[in-house]
Amino acid sequence: MSVPEFVLALREHIGTDLLWLSGVTAVVCRGDEVLLARRADNGAWTPVTGIIDPGEEPAEAAVREVAEETAVRAEPERLAMVSVTPVVTYPNGDRSQYLDITFRMRWLDGDPHPADGENTDARWFHRDELPPMPKDSTERLRAALDGSGEARFRLGGKTV
């Protein structure tokens, strides 16, 4: 997986200690289909995710990550959810936790494929025929697909 240069620089100072990062999840929709990518690190199907670069607007990060990871062009439709991930411990011992900002995105063009090595597959799934996914991915998808137009957030351990 590609680690941003600013994270590598921080790791030189803090080692494997817990690092708080901001990230995005892009739930890209094309009609009744949703774009998912199969992660190279754990094989899980998820929406496109990534780290926000310093000074980068979250919506711009979502657009960039979709293009980098799947070669698809998409634009944000709305903010769908804001949440905090559990602590992630990577195989090298690095620990991170993410403030995740989830966007519902509209497909503009492009045929998905794994474009940068972070994923082994990328394709469209009908929203009623999604593969098994981690719980946090399912929550983000549900928030983006529920059609309410209102952003979700976690409060007291529940998504509201």
N, CA, C and O of each residue as an XYZ file, in Angstrom:
640
protein
N       0.845     -1.171      0.000
C       0.000      0.000      0.000
C       0.889      1.233      0.000
O       1.941      1.264      0.638
N       0.458      2.210     -0.704
C       1.201      3.454     -0.823
C       0.967      4.305      0.427
O      -0.172      4.600      0.790
N       2.056      4.687      1.071
C       1.966      5.527      2.270
C       2.381      6.941      1.876
O       3.466      7.130      1.325
N       1.532      7.944      2.150
C       1.896      9.320      1.805
C       3.206      9.747      2.453
O       3.524      9.328      3.566
N       3.961     10.583      1.750
C       5.257     11.065      2.235
C       5.142     11.746      3.600
O       6.020     11.579      4.447
N       4.063     12.515      3.823
C       3.957     13.221      5.102
C       3.775     12.237      6.254
O       4.209     12.517      7.372
N       3.142     11.091      6.002
C       2.992     10.074      7.041
C       4.349      9.427      7.330
O       4.696      9.207      8.490
N       5.113      9.124      6.282
C       6.450      8.552      6.475
C       7.330      9.502      7.290
O       8.084      9.062      8.158
N       7.232     10.805      7.009
C       8.015     11.788      7.759
C       7.605     11.820      9.229
O       8.459     11.904     10.112
N       6.312     11.753      9.488
C       5.836     11.715     10.876
C       6.304     10.442     11.581
O       6.689     10.476     12.750
N       6.267      9.337     10.874
C       6.689      8.057     11.455
C       8.158      8.079     11.855
O       8.550      7.378     12.788
N       8.985      8.876     11.162
C      10.393      8.995     11.541
C      10.532      9.569     12.948
O      11.500      9.278     13.651
N       9.553     10.392     13.357
C       9.598     11.031     14.673
C       8.878     10.229     15.749
O       9.318     10.203     16.898
N       7.774      9.574     15.389
C       6.955      8.925     16.423
C       7.025      7.407     16.396
O       6.443      6.748     17.257
N       7.724      6.846     15.430
C       7.811      5.389     15.340
C       6.447      4.785     15.067
O       5.723      5.240     14.182
N       6.100      3.756     15.831
C       4.833      3.062     15.613
C       3.700      3.587     16.493
O       2.600      3.035     16.473
N       3.956      4.654     17.272
C       2.919      5.212     18.152
C       1.665      5.575     17.362
O       1.706      5.756     16.145
N       0.562      5.677     18.077
C      -0.724      5.990     17.462
C      -0.678      7.329     16.734
O      -0.275      8.345     17.301
N      -1.094      7.315     15.477
C      -1.117      8.510     14.639
C      -2.563      8.776     14.234
O      -3.233      7.901     13.686
N      -3.031      9.978     14.503
C      -4.393     10.409     14.170
C      -4.349     11.033     12.788
O      -3.598     11.980     12.555
N      -5.163     10.497     11.856
C      -5.181     10.969     10.474
C      -6.605     11.236     10.016
O      -7.564     10.683     10.556
N      -6.725     12.084      9.020
C      -8.027     12.331      8.399
C      -8.103     11.542      7.105
O      -7.151     11.518      6.325
N      -9.239     10.897      6.881
C      -9.414     10.104      5.674
C     -10.772     10.348      5.046
O     -11.655     10.968      5.638
N     -10.913      9.841      3.824
C     -12.183      9.938      3.110
C     -12.601      8.558      2.632
O     -11.776      7.682      2.374
N     -13.906      8.400      2.526
C     -14.503      7.253      1.861
C     -15.380      7.803      0.757
O     -16.184      8.708      0.982
N     -15.222      7.251     -0.449
C     -15.996      7.691     -1.606
C     -16.932      6.565     -2.030
O     -16.488      5.529     -2.524
N     -18.227      6.777     -1.832
C     -19.236      5.815     -2.273
C     -19.723      6.310     -3.633
O     -20.568      7.199     -3.723
N     -19.168      5.711     -4.689
C     -19.449      6.155     -6.054
C     -20.644      5.372     -6.590
O     -20.647      4.141     -6.587
N     -21.660      6.107     -7.050
C     -22.892      5.494     -7.550
C     -23.056      5.758     -9.048
O     -22.744      6.838     -9.550
N     -23.553      4.742     -9.736
C     -23.905      4.836    -11.155
C     -25.250      4.127    -11.285
O     -25.310      2.902    -11.391
N     -26.324      4.909    -11.276
C     -27.656      4.308    -11.255
C     -27.824      3.498     -9.979
O     -27.643      4.018     -8.878
N     -28.174      2.212    -10.127
C     -28.340      1.324     -8.971
C     -27.077      0.547     -8.636
O     -27.124     -0.426     -7.884
N     -25.943      0.975     -9.194
C     -24.681      0.292     -8.959
C     -23.767      1.122     -8.072
O     -23.841      2.350     -8.037
N     -22.898      0.405     -7.350
C     -21.931      1.024     -6.451
C     -20.542      0.504     -6.826
O     -20.363     -0.690     -7.068
N     -19.574      1.402     -6.871
C     -18.198      1.040     -7.163
C     -17.513      0.541     -5.899
O     -17.500      1.230     -4.879
N     -16.942     -0.659     -5.971
C     -16.176     -1.211     -4.853
C     -14.809     -1.638     -5.354
O     -14.631     -1.963     -6.528
N     -13.849     -1.631     -4.443
C     -12.488     -2.065     -4.751
C     -12.103     -3.165     -3.765
O     -12.464     -3.119     -2.589
N     -11.357     -4.158     -4.269
C     -10.859     -5.232     -3.397
C      -9.448     -4.836     -2.952
O      -8.530     -4.733     -3.766
N      -9.300     -4.621     -1.662
C      -8.033     -4.145     -1.101
C      -6.924     -5.188     -1.250
O      -7.138     -6.380     -1.031
N      -5.744     -4.715     -1.624
C      -4.599     -5.606     -1.784
C      -4.068     -6.098     -0.436
O      -3.500     -7.187     -0.359
N      -4.247     -5.300      0.632
C      -3.661     -5.674      1.924
C      -4.444     -6.750      2.661
O      -3.846     -7.563      3.365
N      -5.772     -6.776      2.517
C      -6.549     -7.761      3.280
C      -7.619     -8.479      2.456
O      -8.321     -9.342      2.983
N      -7.753     -8.139      1.186
C      -8.712     -8.811      0.307
C     -10.156     -8.388      0.477
O     -11.037     -8.940     -0.183
N     -10.425     -7.422      1.348
C     -11.805     -7.001      1.604
C     -12.311     -6.094      0.484
O     -11.570     -5.278     -0.064
N     -13.595     -6.260      0.159
C     -14.270     -5.333     -0.753
C     -14.702     -4.133      0.074
O     -15.293     -4.296      1.142
N     -14.410     -2.918     -0.412
C     -14.789     -1.691      0.286
C     -15.044     -0.598     -0.744
O     -14.625     -0.721     -1.895
N     -15.729      0.473     -0.338
C     -15.723      1.671     -1.180
C     -14.277      2.184     -1.241
O     -13.427      1.732     -0.474
N     -14.007      3.099     -2.125
C     -12.674      3.695     -2.218
C     -12.414      4.523     -0.966
O     -13.266      5.299     -0.533
N     -11.227      4.349     -0.389
C     -10.837      5.105      0.800
C      -9.432      5.665      0.609
O      -8.672      5.191     -0.235
N      -9.100      6.672      1.399
C      -7.750      7.211      1.331
C      -7.516      8.284      2.370
O      -8.437      8.739      3.048
N      -6.265      8.674      2.477
C      -5.841      9.688      3.435
C      -5.897     11.067      2.777
O      -5.497     11.235      1.625
N      -6.396     12.042      3.521
C      -6.427     13.428      3.052
C      -5.028     14.016      3.231
O      -4.452     13.935      4.316
N      -4.488     14.603      2.172
C      -3.179     15.247      2.251
C      -3.290     16.544      3.054
O      -4.362     17.147      3.098
N      -2.202     16.981      3.688
C      -2.236     18.258      4.420
C      -2.699     19.399      3.510
O      -2.180     19.569      2.406
N      -3.666     20.168      3.975
C      -4.178     21.310      3.234
C      -5.176     20.964      2.141
O      -5.717     21.866      1.501
N      -5.432     19.686      1.912
C      -6.352     19.266      0.855
C      -7.794     19.285      1.366
O      -8.069     18.863      2.489
N      -8.692     19.772      0.544
C     -10.111     19.730      0.893
C     -10.584     18.272      0.861
O     -10.202     17.531     -0.045
N     -11.402     17.845      1.821
C     -11.856     16.456      1.840
C     -12.548     16.007      0.551
O     -12.285     14.903      0.075
N     -13.420     16.831     -0.022
C     -14.112     16.435     -1.256
C     -13.113     16.258     -2.396
O     -13.270     15.359     -3.223
N     -12.087     17.109     -2.445
C     -11.057     16.958     -3.475
C     -10.261     15.675     -3.259
O      -9.878     15.015     -4.225
N     -10.012     15.319     -2.007
C      -9.315     14.061     -1.715
C     -10.142     12.871     -2.199
O      -9.590     11.913     -2.739
N     -11.463     12.926     -2.009
C     -12.325     11.834     -2.472
C     -12.257     11.686     -3.988
O     -12.155     10.570     -4.497
N     -12.313     12.793     -4.707
C     -12.211     12.768     -6.168
C     -10.858     12.179     -6.582
O     -10.797     11.320     -7.461
N      -9.781     12.639     -5.952
C      -8.430     12.171     -6.266
C      -8.273     10.687     -6.006
O      -7.732      9.960     -6.839
N      -8.748     10.230     -4.844
C      -8.597      8.820     -4.493
C      -9.349      7.905     -5.467
O      -8.832      6.856     -5.852
N     -10.551      8.290     -5.863
C     -11.309      7.479     -6.829
C     -10.536      7.373     -8.140
O     -10.424      6.287     -8.709
N     -10.007      8.486     -8.616
C      -9.244      8.474     -9.875
C      -7.964      7.650     -9.732
O      -7.647      6.845    -10.608
N      -7.228      7.846     -8.635
C      -5.967      7.127     -8.444
C      -6.167      5.625     -8.293
O      -5.394      4.839     -8.842
N      -7.187      5.223     -7.559
C      -7.348      3.810     -7.240
C      -8.137      3.020     -8.273
O      -7.936      1.813     -8.409
N      -9.043      3.688     -9.011
C      -9.923      2.937     -9.920
C      -9.966      3.478    -11.341
O     -10.606      2.867    -12.198
N      -9.311      4.597    -11.624
C      -9.331      5.249    -12.945
C     -10.728      5.725    -13.347
O     -11.012      5.895    -14.533
N     -11.586      5.935    -12.368
C     -12.936      6.453    -12.606
C     -12.960      7.921    -12.218
O     -12.333      8.323    -11.237
N     -13.686      8.720    -12.993
C     -13.920     10.115    -12.621
C     -15.289     10.207    -11.963
O     -16.280      9.692    -12.480
N     -15.324     10.872    -10.812
C     -16.577     11.027    -10.068
C     -16.575     12.391     -9.397
O     -15.527     13.005     -9.196
N     -17.779     12.851     -9.052
C     -17.900     14.125     -8.348
C     -18.761     13.932     -7.107
O     -19.678     13.111     -7.103
N     -18.461     14.694     -6.049
C     -19.248     14.570     -4.818
C     -20.676     15.070     -5.023
O     -20.907     16.093     -5.667
N     -21.623     14.327     -4.464
C     -23.032     14.756     -4.447
C     -23.396     15.330     -3.090
O     -24.077     16.352     -2.994
N     -22.927     14.650     -2.029
C     -23.254     15.128     -0.691
C     -22.368     14.458      0.341
O     -21.796     13.395      0.098
N     -22.265     15.089      1.482
C     -21.626     14.494      2.646
C     -22.596     13.449      3.197
O     -23.773     13.740      3.409
N     -22.100     12.236      3.426
C     -22.981     11.167      3.880
C     -22.780     10.800      5.346
O     -23.741     10.461      6.036
N     -21.525     10.864      5.833
C     -21.275     10.411      7.198
C     -19.918     10.922      7.679
O     -18.979     11.066      6.896
N     -19.835     11.191      8.975
C     -18.571     11.516      9.621
C     -18.434     10.561     10.796
O     -19.342     10.447     11.619
N     -17.290      9.870     10.874
C     -17.109      8.876     11.929
C     -15.629      8.711     12.262
O     -14.761      9.225     11.556
N     -15.358      8.000     13.328
C     -13.997      7.682     13.749
C     -13.835      6.169     13.672
O     -14.676      5.415     14.161
N     -12.743      5.740     13.054
C     -12.481      4.305     12.930
C     -11.902      3.757     14.233
O     -11.398      4.512     15.065
N     -11.979      2.457     14.400
C     -11.204      1.851     15.482
C      -9.710      2.035     15.174
O      -9.344      2.360     14.045
N      -8.864      1.828     16.165
C      -7.418      1.872     15.939
C      -7.047      0.735     14.994
O      -7.495     -0.399     15.159
N      -6.221      1.057     14.001
C      -5.735      0.076     13.034
C      -4.270     -0.182     13.350
O      -3.478      0.753     13.465
N      -3.911     -1.464     13.490
C      -2.513     -1.838     13.661
C      -2.069     -2.554     12.401
O      -2.617     -3.596     12.042
N      -1.076     -1.992     11.733
C      -0.581     -2.540     10.473
C       0.449     -3.633     10.748
O       0.997     -3.698     11.849
N       0.720     -4.484      9.772
C       1.676     -5.591      9.972
C       3.052     -5.148     10.480
O       3.730     -5.914     11.165
N       3.473     -3.921     10.151
C       4.782     -3.449     10.619
C       4.724     -2.865     12.033
O       5.742     -2.407     12.553
N       3.535     -2.877     12.665
C       3.374     -2.367     14.024
C       2.878     -0.938     14.102
O       2.500     -0.487     15.183
N       2.865     -0.203     12.985
C       2.337      1.160     12.989
C       0.878      1.135     13.414
O       0.112      0.265     13.001
N       0.500      2.114     14.257
C      -0.895      2.240     14.681
C      -1.442      3.578     14.237
O      -0.796      4.614     14.393
N      -2.654      3.543     13.676
C      -3.326      4.759     13.216
C      -4.793      4.689     13.577
O      -5.360      3.613     13.768
N      -5.392      5.859     13.665
C      -6.830      5.984     13.830
C      -7.261      7.126     12.934
O      -6.549      8.121     12.796
N      -8.439      6.980     12.321
C      -8.856      7.922     11.290
C     -10.177      8.602     11.615
O     -11.127      7.963     12.067
N     -10.221      9.910     11.377
C     -11.476     10.629     11.265
C     -11.884     10.410      9.816
O     -11.199     10.885      8.910
N     -12.975      9.707      9.578
C     -13.405      9.401      8.215
C     -14.559     10.300      7.807
O     -15.537     10.463      8.537
N     -14.420     10.877      6.624
C     -15.455     11.728      6.038
C     -15.943     11.007      4.787
O     -15.206     10.867      3.812
N     -17.191     10.551      4.826
C     -17.744      9.759      3.727
C     -18.601     10.633      2.815
O     -19.464     11.382      3.274
N     -18.341     10.520      1.515
C     -19.094     11.254      0.505
C     -19.853     10.290     -0.397
O     -19.340      9.235     -0.772
N     -21.070     10.663     -0.735
C     -21.755     10.004     -1.834
C     -21.274     10.712     -3.100
O     -21.306     11.939     -3.189
N     -20.825      9.915     -4.079
C     -20.242     10.454     -5.301
C     -21.059      9.985     -6.500
O     -21.674      8.919     -6.475
N     -21.052     10.806     -7.553
C     -21.733     10.472     -8.804
C     -20.673     10.128     -9.849
O     -19.734     10.895    -10.062
N     -20.823      8.977    -10.498
C     -19.935      8.555    -11.578
C     -20.062      9.516    -12.751
O     -21.171      9.879    -13.145
N     -18.932      9.928    -13.306
C     -18.914     10.763    -14.501
C     -18.499      9.962    -15.721
O     -19.183      9.978    -16.744
N     -17.371      9.258    -15.613
C     -16.928      8.388    -16.700
C     -15.779      7.513    -16.233
O     -15.233      7.698    -15.146
N     -15.425      6.559    -17.079
C     -14.327      5.648    -16.785
C     -14.809      4.256    -16.441
O     -15.855      4.070    -15.819
N     -14.022      3.284    -16.861
C     -14.278      1.882    -16.528
C     -13.335      1.492    -15.397
O     -12.118      1.618    -15.537
N     -13.879      1.021    -14.282
C     -13.020      0.761    -13.125
C     -12.045     -0.396    -13.345
O     -12.371     -1.422    -13.941
N     -10.850     -0.180    -12.840
C      -9.837     -1.225    -12.742
C      -8.849     -0.796    -11.661
O      -8.750      0.390    -11.350
N      -8.117     -1.753    -11.086
C      -7.153     -1.377    -10.051
C      -6.010     -0.583    -10.677
O      -5.173     -1.141    -11.386
N      -5.981      0.712    -10.413
C      -5.092      1.615    -11.149
C      -3.770      1.925    -10.454
O      -2.856      2.434    -11.103
N      -3.631      1.637     -9.152
C      -2.404      2.070     -8.471
C      -1.742      1.025     -7.585
O      -0.810      1.361     -6.854
N      -2.177     -0.201     -7.620
C      -1.551     -1.236     -6.807
C      -2.122     -1.373     -5.402
O      -1.776     -2.318     -4.692
N      -2.995     -0.447     -4.979
C      -3.588     -0.566     -3.650
C      -4.743     -1.561     -3.627
O      -5.171     -2.007     -2.563
N      -5.245     -1.904     -4.820
C      -6.366     -2.831     -4.933
C      -6.050     -3.887     -5.981
O      -5.249     -3.666     -6.889
N      -6.699     -5.045     -5.835
C      -6.504     -6.114     -6.813
C      -7.656     -6.202     -7.796
O      -7.554     -6.896     -8.807
N      -8.755     -5.507     -7.514
C      -9.914     -5.510     -8.395
C     -10.729     -4.260     -8.094
O     -10.661     -3.714     -6.993
N     -11.491     -3.817     -9.069
C     -12.415     -2.697     -8.891
C     -13.539     -2.918     -9.881
O     -13.304     -3.122    -11.072
N     -14.778     -2.875     -9.372
C     -15.909     -3.103    -10.278
C     -17.200     -2.596     -9.672
O     -17.277     -2.241     -8.496
N     -18.225     -2.577    -10.538
C     -19.567     -2.150    -10.133
C     -20.330     -3.336     -9.573
O     -20.239     -4.451    -10.087
N     -21.094     -3.078     -8.500
C     -22.002     -4.066     -7.907
C     -23.381     -3.431     -7.818
O     -23.509     -2.262     -7.456
N     -24.412     -4.202     -8.146
C     -25.771     -3.719     -7.921
C     -25.943     -3.540     -6.420
O     -25.483     -4.370     -5.635
N     -26.594     -2.478     -6.028
C     -26.710     -2.174     -4.599
C     -27.444     -3.247     -3.805
O     -27.310     -3.300     -2.582
N     -28.220     -4.106     -4.472
C     -28.900     -5.203     -3.780
C     -28.099     -6.501     -3.808
O     -28.560     -7.518     -3.289
N     -26.901     -6.483     -4.410
C     -26.081     -7.693     -4.531
C     -24.632     -7.396     -4.157
O     -23.707     -7.745     -4.890
N     -24.447     -6.754     -3.019
C     -23.112     -6.378     -2.573
C     -22.397     -7.567     -1.945
O     -23.038     -8.401     -1.304
N     -21.082     -7.660     -2.116
C     -20.327     -8.741     -1.485
C     -20.211     -8.499      0.017
O     -20.493     -7.397      0.487
N     -19.800     -9.514      0.774
C     -19.546     -9.287      2.203
C     -18.468     -8.213      2.373
O     -17.480     -8.178      1.639
N     -18.686     -7.345      3.354
C     -17.761     -6.243      3.613
C     -17.581     -6.060      5.112
O     -18.411     -6.511      5.901
N     -16.480     -5.389      5.509
C     -16.322     -5.052      6.926
C     -17.487     -4.167      7.393
O     -18.075     -3.427      6.605
N     -17.803     -4.260      8.677
C     -18.936     -3.529      9.248
C     -18.849     -2.023      8.989
O     -19.852     -1.397      8.646
N     -17.647     -1.433      9.152
C     -17.545      0.017      8.955
C     -17.828      0.401      7.509
O     -18.399      1.462      7.257
N     -17.438     -0.444      6.551
C     -17.748     -0.168      5.140
C     -19.246     -0.253      4.888
O     -19.807      0.563      4.156
N     -19.888     -1.241      5.495
C     -21.332     -1.390      5.342
C     -22.069     -0.175      5.896
O     -23.033      0.296      5.291
N     -21.621      0.337      7.046
C     -22.250      1.530      7.633
C     -22.092      2.741      6.722
O     -23.035      3.511      6.544
N     -20.910      2.912      6.148
C     -20.669      4.054      5.261
C     -21.512      3.945      3.995
O     -22.082      4.934      3.534
N     -21.588      2.740      3.437
C     -22.431      2.530      2.254
C     -23.886      2.840      2.570
O     -24.555      3.535      1.806
N     -24.373      2.332      3.683
C     -25.767      2.556      4.070
C     -26.051      4.045      4.203
O     -27.089      4.523      3.746
N     -25.135      4.779      4.828
C     -25.326      6.228      4.999
C     -25.372      6.944      3.651
O     -26.142      7.887      3.471
N     -24.548      6.495      2.706
C     -24.507      7.143      1.393
C     -25.689      6.755      0.520
O     -26.126      7.549     -0.313
N     -26.209      5.557      0.693
C     -27.261      5.049     -0.186
C     -28.663      5.231      0.357
O     -29.627      4.959     -0.358
N     -28.816      5.681      1.595
C     -30.153      5.698      2.198
C     -31.099      6.713      1.569
O     -32.307      6.643      1.795
N     -30.582      7.648      0.788
C     -31.453      8.565      0.059
C     -31.998      9.716      0.857
O     -32.744     10.531      0.316
N     -31.653      9.815      2.127
C     -32.231     10.878      2.951
C     -31.619     12.243      2.639
O     -32.254     13.275      2.853
N     -30.408     12.245      2.144
C     -29.738     13.523      1.893
C     -29.147     14.137      3.145
O     -28.501     15.182      3.071
N     -29.357     13.507      4.301
C     -28.817     14.020      5.553
C     -27.577     13.220      5.936
O     -27.565     11.994      5.830
N     -26.546     13.910      6.378
C     -25.326     13.241      6.800
C     -25.573     12.487      8.105
O     -26.345     12.930      8.955
N     -24.910     11.354      8.248
C     -24.979     10.545      9.464
C     -23.725     10.806     10.293
O     -22.708     11.269      9.777
N     -23.816     10.500     11.585
C     -22.666     10.596     12.457
C     -22.861      9.597     13.575
O     -23.961      9.088     13.788
N     -21.785      9.321     14.285
C     -21.875      8.397     15.415
C     -21.974      9.206     16.705
O     -21.266     10.194     16.899
N     -22.864      8.760     17.572
C     -23.054      9.401     18.865
C     -23.400      8.305     19.859
O     -24.369      7.570     19.668
N     -22.621      8.196     20.906
C     -22.877      7.185     21.907
C     -22.817      5.769     21.354
O     -23.554      4.888     21.798
N     -21.929      5.554     20.373
C     -21.759      4.213     19.798
C     -22.790      3.845     18.751
O     -22.736      2.745     18.200
N     -23.720      4.727     18.464
C     -24.752      4.452     17.459
C     -24.624      5.418     16.302
O     -24.214      6.565     16.479
N     -24.978      4.947     15.111
C     -25.019      5.831     13.944
C     -26.380      6.465     13.883
O     -27.396      5.771     13.831
N     -26.411      7.801     13.889
C     -27.686      8.530     13.871
C     -27.739      9.498     12.700
O     -28.736     10.198     12.522
